Structures are given as structure tokens and as C-alpha cells.
């Protein structure tokens, strides 16, 4: 089943196939970061559950912005997925392929991008009806050569590489037809956020959009 959010994500990724990660402990900072990313042309954002206030930050972004699709990342259990969904997450990203998380998301028509890095994991995802997965950690898992190898076998599977993606290799990843989008934290450097330099975040987002447009004219 394809949800309305699936269709929206497809359209968003067609326009700008980059998903920035936000890790924050202060909702105000999270909102400012999200707005800076949106100003640069990126409006699909993953808030990673790596701080105690992550769900508060995600909820604040949803409440205080418009036109941004906000998902929750670093989802480890079905309880994590439920907590994120209850707070308004529009998609779920997990570092691994966990059936309980996938099943919860399917039951609630919530797009899920589970992490995979081996042929066995991609095959498991395929066998349970998924056609899009996260490829993580992308660089350590073999990068572009590994993605090419996986794509030749799993021809209908699409991948979201995350982990080691940067402005330096974004274009190479996006040049692969099987890559639906790339995720990354290089767009939200801690130093810039700590300094309140949100213009720097906007510049990085704009640069990523420009690189994507070259990779996918």
C-alpha cells in the first residue's frame, strides 16, 4: 500500500533528493535549523533520536514550520516508532532491519526506511514487501561500488545512502539510478549550530540542492 506521505516524499525527492539530519536538545535550535534548511531548498528532514529531547524537538519543528516533511530517525524498537508516530513523525528511519518496527509502520501507513548493508538484509527487506531501504553506514559498507553490486541483483530496490555522504561525493551517489535520496549530517554541522550561524546551514543546503540538480538534470 502506498500512503499519501509516500507520494509526497516521491515528489519531494524528485525535486531535492537530500535528507538532512537534525540532532538537537533544544527545540528552539531545532526549529531554527529546520527553517534554515528549508530556506536552502531542503524540506524533508530527519530528526534523530539521539538526545533526550529529540521528540520535543521534532514536535516543535512540526508545530512551528510549514511545508516541511518531518521524520524520526535512530528508531530502534517498535515502541520508539510508536512514540515518534504519536508525536507526529511522518516517516521512520532505523539503523537496521527490525521486523517489529517495519510491521508497526505498515500497520499505520507510515513510510519506513530500515537500514541495510548486506545482500542478506536487502533480500529480507525485499521478501517482506519493502522496495526502499536505507543503506547504512554507506561509506563503511562499501559505498558506491557496493550499491552498484546490490542494485544489479535487486533491480527494483531503491536505496537511501546515509553515513559518510558529503558534498564531495553526493553527486556520485545520486548519479546511481537506484538511489532515491541521500541522508547526511554534513548539512547541519555542530559548530555552525552552536554559533547560531544558520546562514551557513542555508548555504550548505543550497549547495546540496545545486549538486543534486547537476547529478540529476
Buried (B, 14 or more C-beta within 10 A) or exposed (E): EEBEBBEBBEEBBEBBBBBBBBBBEBBEBBBBBBBBBBBBBBBBBBBBBEBEBBBBBBBBBBEBBEEBBBBBBBBEEBEBBBBBBEBBBBBBBBBBBBEEBBBBBBEEEBBBBBBBBEEEBBBBBBEEEBEBBBBBBBBEBBBBEBBEEBBEEBEEBBBBBBBBBBBEBBBBBBEBEBBBBBBBBBBBBEEBBEEEBBEBBBBBBBBBBBBBBEBBE
